[in-house]
């Protein structure tokens, strides 16, 4: 019985050792899984390497995304749960071992009274062992599923990362093509400089033409101002002459009217005197002997002749005729006296007529002089009007030229403004081109640095890929070895289960034999 108990204890210790070995293997698998799934320090930069065995290597960000985007496959939680389950199973196994130790002590104290409890304990122990085996299988299956899910998600993330890298490569190629095109445009910037120089030369020529036109304009303006001043002087002189002529015409007209009135009065008096003489002759019926009155008519309207005054050149001579009658003598004396009076009056009138004729001649000479001056002024006025017309035509032509010049100046100003705008635009374009050139050079330098960094990363990644390939091969070999070890353990567990069942059957047979011996001893005692 003691040998059987020792055999059972040895078997239990062997089972415990095997369980501890399985726990160690599970812990090793857990460490390997954790090392293969969450490994942040292996890949420092962005890289993409496709291995020959269908494995993909990802950078740290991809692993972080894997750990953040897949919360349902939290390896730490799964591993902690597995550790908790293993601890629980170890606790149950320890409890079973304690129960086995208690059973051994109970068997040593009283083997006969506790056979039923030992059977129950052994059955409980067997059930616990089978439960432990089932739990180990379940945990292995869970580890396999976790490994498959992690590899599948890693493969999908690798595909997405490869697509993103392809897109980035396309974008980088497009940017490089744009940079090359801009560089070619910068090479074509020399044409823009040549064009700028030609435009500046054209602008200088236009400015020189503008200055010459401005000089001509100023000269024309000075000539126009001089002509306007001369025209104003001529107009002022013409107005003064016109005023003088009008004043002289008015004065001569007044003198002519007064002379005509005097002549009319004299002619009226003459006609009245003639009438009186006729009446007196008719009344007296006196023969005039050697009496002559000569009156010469002078055309005062046509011309006046100045003659020296001759006294008693044309006088009235009266010869006294002795009449027989006294009445006739008195009438003759009175008539003589009247004739003398009339002669004196006629002499006075003749003197006055001579004075008037001299004044008239003077006025006529003045009028002729004024007429000549007026004719001269009219001719001068005609000349002035012709000059004014010519000046007006010149002014109009100058105004047209000025308007044309103003239009040309406006056109030149518009062209100058346009040229200035084009020049400013070209300067802005040149500055923008220079700025873009600097930016592009910086980008090219940055791209060169990035290319160097990428080449360094590529070399480093290739080194890491080689190391990881060796590590992967080693891990695959380790996994295969672990699988083989697992198969061996399963076979050993099955063998141990068979041995345990044999031991239990032998133990039950031994217990039955012991019970039969005890019954036989009790029968012999009775």
C-alpha angles and dihedrals in degrees: 000000000000089000090052091050091049090050090050091049091049090049090048092051090048090051090048091051091050091049090051090049089051090049090051091050090048090050090049090050089048091052091047091050092048091047092049097044104038109035109143103165102057101074114044100174144031110287142144123206127168114206126214092243096059094261123133127211117213133193126245094268092056090052090047089050088048091052093045101038096048106054091154089066098051102161094194091055092045092048092046089050090049090048090050091050091047090049089050091050091047089050090051090046090050089049089051091049090049089051090049090051090049089049090051090052091046091049091051091051100042119355096171099055097048108048093112093051090048090053090050091047092049091049089048090049091050091049090050091049092050090047089051091051090050091049091050090052091047091050091049090051091049091050090050092049091048090050092049092047092048092050091047093050090044089053092050091048089049090054092049091047091050090051091050091049091051090051091049090050090052091049092048090050091050091050091049090051090050091049091050091049091050090048089054089049089052088053087054089053089091088071088055090053091051090049090050090053092049091048090050090051091050089049091052091050091049091049091050090050089048091052092049090049090049090052090050090047092053091049091050090047091053092049090048091051091049092049091048090051091049090047091051091050091049091048091050092049091046091052091050092049090046091052092048092048092049091049092048091047090052092049093047090047090052091049092048091050092050091048091049090051091050091048090049091051091049092048090050091050090048092051090048092050091049090051091050091049091051090050092048091049091050092050098045100035088206122163114234110222119195089342117136130170114193118192119181118204115221121198101234094175093060104037144331125224122207114219129174115261111258113193117217092003093121108021135147113257117201120193114204113234118200111231124190096232125069093220091060090049093054093047091050092050091049091047090048091050091048091048091050089051091048091047091052089047089049090049089051090047090048090052090047090047090050090050091046091047090051090048089046090050089049091048090047091051089047089047090049089049091048089045091053090045089048090049089048089047090048090051089046088046089051089049089046091048089049089047089046091050090048090047091047089050089048090046091049091047089047090048089050089047089047091049090047089046090048089050090048089047090050090048090048090047090049090048090046091049089047090049090047089049091048090046091049090046090049090049090049090047090048092049091046089048090049090047091047088046091054091045091048091048089050089048091048090050089046090048090049089050089047090049090050089047090048091049090049090047089047092052091045090047091050089052090047089046090054091048091045091047089054090044090048092050089048091048091047089051089047091049091050089048090049091049089051089046089049091051090048090049091049090050090045090048090050089048090047089048089053091046090046090051090049090048090048091048090048089046090050090047090048090049090049090049090048090050091048090049091049090049090048091050091049089049091050090048092052 
